[in-house]
Amino acid sequence: MKDKTLEIILSKKNHRERVILATEMITGKQIFIDEKSNDKLVKSILNESIELLKNDKSGLIKINDSSWFINLSLPPLRLVIVGAVHIAQPLAKIAATTGYEVTIIDPRASFATDKRFPNIKIINDWPEEALLNFNIDNRTAIVTLTHDPKLDDAALNAALLSNAFYIGSLGSKKTHNARIQRLKRAKHNKKNIDKIHGPVGLSIGAKSPEEIAISIISEIVKTLRYNKR
């Protein structure tokens, strides 16, 4: 790979952009694929790469008599956890093990500490303010866990207007119904409110913080993978 090509890839990754690099196998010719381009060759490459891109995979395609290798580079998946509560500890650990970049947001510095969340990024700001500066994209999942409407609703106000692929909120059905009414009063429409997975997590009868964490990460993975079908 040429130094200039590598430089462009690293720059795009630093800006959390999806990178599609097409390489013609015989000549070694390389093209960065702009998905908004009107170029005839680029459009042909994109058309033949639909299944690869849908499944977040690199692979080989054929255009006429030429073979092209499509190298797909995606920004890392991220999980934002609002509320440094007990469930947040196993959830952060499991998510990090699964490959997610994890961030804890909680203005209560006595809860969100390096001792309780080693090697995890912590932001001790108000959730809405923190999320507005977070550049939430479609590789980001957001989970609120505090049970405190002042914190959870503040996070949801930002999350519901974002491109997050998953939004989940802890609480019973009664708690979630009350949450829905508050969000309606805050002028969020039904389509946005319906993005929330509440109560959060797959229904597996989870009881302990660890089991609840497993149910949450399972639902996040399910949402990520099945939404691509």
N, C-alpha and C positions, 0 to 999 in steps of 0.2 A: 504494500500500500504506500502511495506517495505521501511525503511529508505534508503537502498542502491538503490532500484528502483527509488525512488523519486530523489535521488542524481544524478543518471544517466540522468533522464529526464531533470532536471534543467540544467545540464551541456550541454546536446545536444541543449536545447532551447537557451542557452546563445551563442551557436555557430550557431544559426539559422539553425539547422538541423531538418528535419521532423522526428518525433518520432512515431513509430508504436509498440504498446505494445499489445501482444495477451495473454489473460487470459483464461485458461480452466475453465469452470463454475463449474464443479463438484469437481475437485482437488485443484483449485486455483493456479495451475502451471502457471507461467508467463514467456514469451519469448519476448525479444526485437527482432523485425524482421529486419534483415539486407537484404535489397533488392538485394544485390549481392551474397547472400549466396547460396551454392549448397546443403544445408541440405534438405533432402526430406520433412520433416514436415514443415519447413519454406516455401519451394516452394508451398506446398499444401495450406498453410494459405494465401499466396500471391495470388494464383490462385482464391481462393474462395472470396478474398477481393477486387477483381478488381473494382467492381462497387462502393464500399464504398470509396476506395482510389481515384477513378476518380472524385467523388463528394465531396471529402474532408469531409467525414462523419465517425463517429464511429458507430459500430453496431455489431450485432450477426451473426455469420456464423456457418455452420455445416461441420465437416470433419468426415466422417464415422459415428460413433455413438456419437461423442463428439461435444459439443457446445463450441465455443470460442467467447469471447467478444473482438472485435478489438477496441482499444482506440487509436485514431489518434490525435496527437498534432502537430500543424503547427506553424511555426514562424509567427509573426504578419505581416500583409500586410504593405508595406511602399510606400509612395509617395515622390519622390524627385522633388522639384520645382526649376528650374533654372531661376532666375530673380525675384527680390522682387518688382514686378510691381503691379499696382492696381488690376489686375485680380488675382494675387497671394493671396491677402488677403481673399476674399471670398472662393477661391479654397482651401486654407489651412484650413479654418474653416469648410467647408463642408466635406472635406476628413477626418479630425480629428473626426468629428461627426459620420462619416460612419465607423470608426474603424481603419483608417490608421495611422501609425506613420509618421508624416510629417517632412520633412527637407527642409529648404530654403537654396539654395546655391547662393551667390552673393558676389563678391569681393568688391562691392560698399557698404561700411559700413553705409553710410548715408541713403541708401534705406532699407537694411536688418537690422532692429532694433527690439529690444524687445517691444518697444512701438507699432510698426506697426504689429508685429506678436507675441502677448503674448502667452506664454506657447508652443511655437514652436521652435524646434531646428534650429539654424542658423549657417551656416558655411560661413565665409567671406574669402574663398579661391577661386582661379581660378577653374572654373567648372571641367576641365579635371583632374586636380590634386586632387580635392576633390572626384571625382567619382572613380578614380583609387584606392583610399584607402577606398572605401565604401563597398566593397564586395557585388556587385550587384548580386542578385539571382532572381529566378523565382517567387518570392513574392514581387518584386519591380517594381514600375511604375515610369517613368521619363517623366517630361514635361518641355519643354523649352519655356520661355515666353518673352525674352528680346527684340526680333527683332534686336538684335545686333549680326551679324555673328561671331564676335570675341568671344562672350560668348556662344551663342547657338551652333555654330559649334564645339567649344571646348568640350562642354558637349556631343554632338552627337558622336564625335570621340571615346569617352569612352563607351557611351551607346550602340552603334551599335555593339560593340565587346563583349557585356555582355549577360547575360541570362535574362535581364529585360523582363517581360511579356507584357509590354506596353511602347511605346515611342511615344510621341506626341510633335509637334512643332507648336506654334502660327504663324499665317501669312496667307496671301491670297494665292490663287493658283499661282499667279505670283511670290510671294515671295518664295513659296515652290519649284517651278520649278528652281529658281535661286539657292536655297539651294541644290537641287539635283545635279546640275552641279558642285557646289563647292565640294560636298562630293565625286563625281566621280573623280575630280582632286586630291582629297586627298587619292585616291586609294581604296575607299570603293566599294564593288561590288553591283550589282543590288539587289541581295537577301537581303543583309543587309539594303540597303537604303529603300527597300520596307517595312521594319518593321515600318517605321515612319508613324504615323497618321498625315497627314498634308493636308489641314489645320486641326488643332486639334479640337476634339469635334464632337459630333453628329450634323447633320445639322437640327437644330430646329429653325432657324431664330433668334438666340440669338443676342442681341445688348448690353445690359449693362454688366459690369464686373460680376455681380452676375449670370446673365443668361448664360454667356459664361462659368463660373465656373461650373454651373449645367450641361452644355453640355459636358464638359471635364470629369467630374467624372462619368457621365452616360456612356460615351464611354469606360472609364477605366473598369467599372463594366461589361459592355457588353463583352469586350475583355477577361476579367478574366473568366467569366462564360461560354461563348460560345466556347472558345478555349478548354474546357474540354470535349466537345461533340464528 
